[in-house]
Amino acid sequence: MSSIAAFVDGPLWYFSLTVFVVGVLWRLIGLVAMRGKNDISRPRGSALGGGVHSVLSRFVPVAGVQSRIQVRTVASYLFHIGLFLILIFAAPHIEFYKTHLLGFGWAAMPRWLFVLVSAISFLGLIVLWLHRIMYPVTRSVTSAADHIASGLVFWVMLTGCMALGESSEFLRVLHLLMAELLLLYFPFSSLMHAFYWHVSRAYTGAHYGRRGVKV
């Protein structure tokens, strides 16, 4: 077990982190390189204003579809906000960042809050996955790769909760292994929306904003 733990803590961690960073940067560079020809038409509005409006306004669904996606919207916020809080403010994560990445830490959330946030985030993730498989439209656009991504996130969160007691070296190593697999998969999956969503919104808003179309 000690040799496996050493491999997961050392070479595999640095390899997965390198793949994640290089992969994400490569995808982002590729996105920038895909820009089309300059628009030489006469502007009828503000591209900047349209881009900013699109990024900010889409945090709340438009009125015409809000009632149909209300559950998915709430679940999405519960999952993403909860996951963000866990990644940034969970005490074991802060200690890991201090030891392996940054060399410093910050104040952590109390244990009871971690448990509560984890439960809420789990609920959001499960509801989102159920929505994917139960509704015909989302089911038709969901690929096996999307299910793998959801599964990896689920197992990372589950093993993290199991390892919270910090009494089992096996659970700690298992959690880190799941996180490393997620890092390896991330740049090649739909999880890249974590880096794409604001770019996509801004580009769409700027495109139509320049033409004087409100979206």
Stockholm file with secondary structure:
# STOCKHOLM 1.0

chainA/1-215         MSSIAAFVDGPLWYFSLTVFVVGVLWRLIGLVAMRGKNDISRPRGSALGGGVHSVLSRFVPVAGVQSRIQVRTVASYLFHIGLFLILIFAAPHIEFYKTHLLGFGWAAMPRWLFVLVSAISFLGLIVLWLHRIMYPVTRSVTSAADHIASGLVFWVMLTGCMALGESSEFLRVLHLLMAELLLLYFPFSSLMHAFYWHVSRAYTGAHYGRRGVKV
#=GR chainA/1-215 SS CHHHHHHHHTHHHHHHHHHHHHHHHHHHHHHHHTCCCCCCSCCCSCHHHHHHHHHHHTTSCCHHHHTTSHHHHHHHHHHHHHHHHHHHHCHHHHHHHIIIIISCCCCCCCHHHHHHHHHHHHHHHHHHHHHHHHSHHHHHTCCHHHHHHHHHHHHHHHHHHHTTTCCCHHHHHHHHHHHHHHHHHGGGSGGGHHHHHHHHHHHHHHHHHHTTCCC
#=GC SS_cons         CHHHHHHHHTHHHHHHHHHHHHHHHHHHHHHHHTCCCCCCSCCCSCHHHHHHHHHHHTTSCCHHHHTTSHHHHHHHHHHHHHHHHHHHHCHHHHHHHIIIIISCCCCCCCHHHHHHHHHHHHHHHHHHHHHHHHSHHHHHTCCHHHHHHHHHHHHHHHHHHHTTTCCCHHHHHHHHHHHHHHHHHGGGSGGGHHHHHHHHHHHHHHHHHHTTCCC
//
